[in-house]
């Protein structure tokens, strides 16, 4: 409710005065949701970042990556994501490096992220480079972890023997998922 939100904001403001990094982050998130106080959002997240609060660093990076409440700045987003050792940060770094067409760096970050989405992206990269056996392995990992697009690609790889032996039973299995 509106009243509960006001109480939370007041509570977070008190905690912010005592340099509580989590409160700074949560207050900034509330302001983002309310679409107000852009300068205060950046100020709160920056203070929280300086206290090494990883969620604030990720949020700041995301804001710069997408141009939300700040001017879009991919280099700033990359710099921020590099400060956090999480799968989310590595995945975003891979995406941003691919966006900037720095493919060697993006591959290293996707490998480090080791998420189904990262394997799907690695599969696409390998397929674009005509390395179908590597693409097959990445698509298989992504498909086994529920990535629908990877499941369809994996089915066609089995059907046509791309990067693997032809296997119609496996092709049907993956086409039916």
N, C-alpha and C positions, 0 to 999 in steps of 0.2 A: 504494500500500500504506500501511498504518498507520505503518510506520517512516519512509517517505518523507515523509508528511504531518508527522510529528513534527519531522523535520529541517527541513522548509520553515518550519514555525511558529517554530522556534528561530532560524533564519536571519533571518526577517522581524522577530522581536523585537529582534535585534541592530541591524538596519537602522532600526527604529523609534526606537531610542535616539539615532540620529544624525539624526533628523528627516527621514527619507526618506518622502515623501508616497506614493509608489507602494507601498512596503512596508506603510505604515499601511492603505492601501486593501485590499491583498491579504490581510493578516491579518484585517481586518474581514470580508471575503468568506468566508474559511475559517470564522470564528466563526459567521457567518450560516448557512452550510451545516451546521455542527455544532449549531445551535440552542442556543448557550450564550453566556454573557457579554454580555447585551444592553447593559449600561452601557458595557462596554469597546468594543463595536461602535460605539456612538454616539460615544464619546470618540475612537476612532481615526479615524473618518470625519470628525468635526468638525475634528480637528487637520490631517488631509489637506486638507480644504476650505479651511482657513485658509492653506494653502500653495498655494492655487489649483489643486489637482488636480481636473480636471473630472470624471473618473470617480467620485471620491468625492462630489462635489456631486450628480451624477445619482443615485448609489446612495442617498444620504441623502434626496433628494427622493422617490425611489421608495418608500423605507421609510415616510416620512410619508404619502405618497399612499395606501398600502395598509395602514397600521397594522401593520407588521411590526417587531417589537422595540420599537416606540414607539407611543404613542396616535396614532390616525389624525388628521391635521391638514392639511386641504386647503390652507389659507392658507399654512402653512409650506412645503408642497410647491411651491406656486406661486412663493413667494419664492425657493426654491432653484433651481427650473428656470429662472427668469429670469436667474440668474447664469451660465448656460452657453449658448454660441452654437453649438448643434448641432441637426440635424434632429430627433433624438430628444427634445430638450428642447422644441422648438417644438411637436412633435406632442402631447406630454404636456400642455403648456400649453393647447393647443386643446381637448383632451379635458377637462381640469379646468375651464376656463372654460365649456365647454358643460354640464358637470355642475352648475356653479353657476348655470347659465342666464344667463351673460353672453355672449350670442351674438355680439355685434360683436367682442369681444376674441377669442373662439375662432376666428372666421373669419380674422382677421388672422394668428393663429399657425398655423392650418392652411395658409394660403397660403404663409407663410414656410417651413414644414416641407417643402412640395412633395414629399411622398411619395405613393405610390399609395393608402395608407390615408387620408391626409389628403384627397386628391381624392375618395375615396369618401364621407368624412364631409361634405365641402363639397357634393357632389352631393345627399346626403340633406337638408342644410340648405336648399339651393336648391329642391329638390322640395317640401319642407314649406312653403316660402314661395310656391309655385306659379310659380316662375321655372324653367320646364322647359327653356328653351334653355341657361341656365347649368348646370342640373343635367346635361343631356345631355353638355356638354363635360367636366364633371368625371367623370361616369361613364365616358365614353369613355377618358379618360386612365387611370383606375383599371383599367378592363377590359383595356386594352392592356398593362398591367403585371401582369396575372395575378390581380386580385381577382375571385374567382368570383361573389360577390354582385353586383358591378358589371356583370359580363358578362351575367348574367340580366336585370338591369334595363335595360341597354343594348339587349338583344334586344327587350324589350317596347317600348322607346321607338321603335325602328325599326319594329316591327310596327304600332304604333298612331299613329305620326307625332307623338310627344310631343317637343317641342323640336327636331325635325328633320323632314325629309320621310319619308313612308312608304317603306320599302325592305325588301321581303320577303327578298331575297337576304342582306342584312346581318343581318336578324333571324334567319334560319336559321343563318347562320355563327356568330353569338354564342350562340344556343340550344344549338348542338352542341359548344361548347367545354367 
